[in-house]
């Protein structure tokens, strides 16, 4: 029987992304119970038979909704039924007392759990189920926030042990793949809540763009992200090397050295300083980086600039530093 195109699309994407793994490697699949992650898990289990990998399914209960524990238990059962060699679940406490919103706090808690799981099982790769549609939404949100080239470059295909094999696969294919394979999926109520900007982009903005500009907008935005990512990666690499060369043991940066750097490089270095001090990446916008930059380029004796995460940027004695505001 001919393989359904949507099932084939997901499997091919996984196969290509994991072709560098060795036989016997362990792969963790982060699974929420939605169609994207369940389609990813099913495809990974299928491809693992030929690749010789060990597949571990992991789900995180954020405790943000009534019945979340029961949903996590259902996901564990599904992961086992789909053929995961091992299943793991963890419940986390999500708060926003670190100066970040609930979405960012949940993401931070989720990655902390995935790191622990990856270490525990010795994972060579951790797979995330973001699709081409997620990438398009990320690009639009970056545009709306004026967050610069890195936001327009979208989500990275790989970082550390993490991989996103489905960034070229439309969400419709993951939904259809689950339907064809008889996989029951869960619709997160948060994905219908217009209080979240991403939901408004998904349910209102992208459909309007499709209607007014023609079909294929999600693919076009994702392609734009791919084109910009190589440039952004190069600049980020240069910035990281520059930051490492300039930063003092106390986390300060010399103003004199920063003054001679091009704008694009200087601002990236300052952003790295803010991140190193604990600023949440999801809350650190371009306006914050520009405020930090003003301590170098438009110094008028200002006391400090406020940054997310209960931080402030200060200039003292020819040095710029990000410190706690508490």
C-alpha positions in Angstrom: 0.0 0.0 0.0 1.3 3.4 -1.0 2.5 5.6 2.0 0.4 8.6 2.6 2.3 11.8 1.5 1.9 13.5 4.9 3.3 10.5 6.7 6.1 10.3 4.1 6.9 14.0 4.6 7.3 13.7 8.3 9.4 10.5 8.1 11.7 11.9 5.4 12.3 15.1 7.4 13.3 13.0 10.4 15.5 10.6 8.4 17.4 13.5 6.8 17.9 15.3 10.1 19.2 12.2 12.0 21.3 10.7 9.3 24.5 11.7 11.1 23.6 9.7 14.2 25.4 6.4 14.9 23.7 3.0 15.6 23.0 2.7 19.3 22.6 6.5 19.9 19.7 7.6 22.1 17.2 10.2 20.8 14.9 12.0 23.1 11.6 13.3 21.6 9.9 16.1 23.5 6.2 15.3 23.3 3.2 17.4 24.4 0.5 15.2 23.0 -0.3 17.6 20.2 -0.2 16.5 16.5 3.3 18.0 15.8 5.1 16.1 18.6 3.2 12.9 18.2 3.8 12.8 14.5 7.5 13.5 15.2 7.6 10.6 17.8 5.9 8.2 15.5 8.3 9.0 12.6 11.3 8.8 14.8 10.3 5.4 16.1 9.8 4.2 12.5 13.2 5.6 11.3 14.9 4.2 14.4 14.3 0.7 13.2 16.7 1.2 10.3 19.0 3.6 12.1 19.4 1.5 15.2 18.7 4.3 17.5 17.0 4.1 20.9 14.0 6.4 21.2 13.0 8.0 24.5 9.8 9.9 24.8 9.6 12.8 27.3 6.7 14.9 28.4 6.5 17.8 30.8 3.5 18.7 32.9 3.6 22.5 33.5 0.6 22.3 35.8 -1.0 25.3 34.2 -4.3 23.7 33.5 -6.9 21.6 35.3 -6.3 18.0 34.4 -2.8 18.5 33.3 -1.5 15.5 35.3 -4.1 13.2 33.6 -3.1 14.6 30.2 0.6 13.9 30.9 -0.3 10.3 31.9 -2.2 9.9 28.6 0.8 11.1 26.7 3.1 8.6 28.5 0.7 5.8 27.4 0.7 7.1 23.9 4.5 7.3 23.7 4.8 3.8 24.9 2.1 2.6 22.4 3.9 4.3 19.6 7.0 2.3 20.3 9.3 4.5 22.5 11.8 2.3 24.3 11.5 4.4 27.4 9.1 7.1 28.6 9.7 9.9 31.1 7.5 12.5 32.6 8.1 15.4 35.0 5.9 18.0 36.6 7.3 21.5 37.0 6.2 24.6 38.9 5.9 27.6 36.6 5.9 31.0 38.0 6.6 34.5 36.7 8.5 36.0 39.7 11.8 36.1 37.7 10.5 39.1 35.7 9.3 37.0 32.8 5.8 36.0 31.6 4.2 32.6 32.0 5.1 31.5 28.4 8.7 32.2 28.9 8.7 30.7 32.4 7.1 27.5 31.1 9.6 27.3 28.3 12.5 27.8 30.7 11.2 25.0 33.0 10.6 22.7 30.0 14.1 23.0 28.7 15.5 22.5 32.2 13.6 19.2 32.4 14.7 18.2 28.9 18.4 18.9 29.8 18.0 16.6 32.8 16.4 13.9 30.7 19.1 14.1 28.0 21.8 13.8 30.6 20.0 10.9 32.4 19.7 8.8 29.2 22.9 10.1 27.5 21.0 11.5 24.5 22.9 12.3 21.3 19.9 14.5 20.2 16.7 16.0 21.6 14.0 16.5 19.0 11.5 19.4 19.1 8.3 19.3 17.1 8.2 22.9 15.7 6.9 23.0 12.2 7.2 25.4 9.2 4.1 27.2 10.5 5.7 27.8 13.9 8.7 29.3 12.1 6.4 31.6 10.1 4.7 32.7 13.3 8.1 33.3 15.0 9.2 35.6 12.1 6.0 37.6 12.2 6.3 38.1 16.0 9.9 39.2 15.6 8.8 41.7 12.9 6.0 43.0 15.2 8.4 43.4 18.1 11.2 45.0 16.1 13.6 42.5 17.5 16.2 42.7 14.8 17.8 40.2 12.4 18.1 37.3 14.8 14.3 37.3 15.3 13.7 37.4 11.5 16.1 34.4 11.2 13.5 32.5 13.2 14.2 29.3 15.2 17.4 27.5 14.8 17.4 24.1 13.2 19.9 22.9 15.7 21.5 24.2 18.9 23.5 22.2 21.5 21.8 18.8 21.4 18.5 20.1 20.3 17.1 19.6 16.8 14.0 20.7 14.9 13.5 18.2 12.1 10.1 19.5 11.0 10.9 23.1 10.2 10.3 22.4 6.5 7.0 20.4 7.2 3.7 22.3 7.3 1.4 21.8 10.3 -1.3 20.3 8.0 1.0 17.4 7.3 1.6 16.6 11.0 -2.2 16.8 11.7 -2.9 14.6 8.6 -0.1 12.1 9.5 -1.7 11.6 12.9 -5.1 11.1 11.4 -3.8 8.6 8.8 -1.9 6.6 11.5 -4.8 6.6 13.9 -3.1 8.7 16.5 -5.4 10.6 18.8 -4.0 14.1 19.5 -4.7 16.7 22.2 -5.5 20.3 21.5 -3.9 22.5 24.1 -6.5 25.1 25.2 -3.7 27.7 25.3 -3.5 27.3 21.5 -7.0 28.8 21.3 -6.5 31.6 23.8 -6.3 35.0 22.0 -4.6 36.4 25.0 -1.4 35.0 23.6 0.2 36.9 20.8 1.2 33.7 19.0 -2.4 32.5 18.9 -3.5 35.8 17.4 -0.8 35.4 14.7 -1.8 31.8 14.0 -5.6 32.3 13.9 -6.0 35.8 12.6 -2.8 37.4 11.1 -1.6 34.6 8.9 -5.1 33.8 7.5 -5.5 37.5 6.6 -2.1 37.6 4.9 -3.0 34.4 3.0 -6.3 36.0 1.9 -4.8 39.3 0.9 -1.4 38.3 -0.5 -2.1 34.8 -1.7 -1.3 31.3 -0.5 2.1 30.2 0.6 2.8 33.0 3.1 4.0 30.6 5.8 6.4 28.9 3.4 7.7 32.3 2.2 8.3 33.6 5.7 10.1 30.3 6.6 12.3 30.6 3.5 13.1 34.2 4.5 14.2 33.0 7.9 16.5 30.4 6.2 18.1 33.1 4.1 18.8 35.3 7.0 20.0 32.7 9.4 23.4 32.1 7.9 24.2 35.9 8.2 22.9 36.1 11.7 24.8 33.0 12.8 28.1 34.5 11.4 27.5 37.8 13.2 26.6 35.9 16.4 29.8 33.9 16.2 31.9 37.0 15.8 30.0 38.7 18.7 30.6 35.7 21.0 34.3 35.7 20.3 34.5 39.5 20.8 32.5 39.3 24.1 34.8 36.5 25.4 37.9 38.7 24.5 36.5 41.8 26.2 34.5 40.8 29.2 36.2 41.1 32.6 36.0 38.6 35.4 33.2 40.7 36.9 31.2 40.6 33.7 32.0 44.2 32.7 32.9 45.5 29.2 35.4 48.3 28.4 33.7 51.3 26.8 36.7 52.3 24.8 36.8 48.9 23.0 33.0 49.0 22.4 33.1 52.5 20.9 35.3 51.4 18.0 33.1 48.4 17.1 30.5 48.5 14.3 26.9 49.0 15.5 25.8 45.4 14.6 28.7 43.9 16.5 28.6 46.2 19.5 24.9 45.7 20.1 25.2 42.0 19.9 28.0 42.0 22.4 25.9 44.1 24.8 23.0 41.7 24.4 25.3 38.9 25.3 26.3 40.8 28.5 22.6 41.1 29.4 22.0 37.5 28.8 25.0 36.4 30.8 23.7 38.5 33.7 20.4 36.6 33.6 18.2 38.6 31.4 15.5 36.3 29.9 16.0 36.0 26.1 12.3 36.0 25.4 11.9 39.3 27.2 15.0 41.1 26.0 13.9 43.2 23.1 15.8 45.5 20.7 14.8 48.6 22.7 16.6 47.2 25.7 19.7 46.6 23.7 19.5 50.1 22.3 19.2 51.5 25.8 22.3 49.6 26.8 24.0 50.9 23.7 23.2 54.5 24.8 25.6 54.0 27.7 28.4 53.7 25.2 27.4 55.9 22.3 25.2 58.6 24.0 26.7 58.9 27.4 25.3 61.9 29.4 26.0 60.7 32.9 22.7 58.7 33.2 22.6 56.5 36.3 21.3 53.3 34.6 18.9 51.7 32.1 16.3 49.2 33.2 16.4 45.7 31.7 14.0 42.7 32.1 14.8 40.1 34.8 15.2 42.7 37.5 18.4 44.0 36.0 19.9 47.3 35.0 22.8 48.4 32.8 25.3 50.8 34.4 28.4 52.7 33.3 31.1 53.2 35.9 34.7 54.1 35.4 34.9 53.4 31.7 33.1 50.1 32.0 29.5 49.0 31.1 28.0 46.2 33.2 24.6 44.6 33.7 23.8 44.2 37.4 20.9 43.3 39.6 18.4 46.0 40.4 17.2 44.4 43.6 
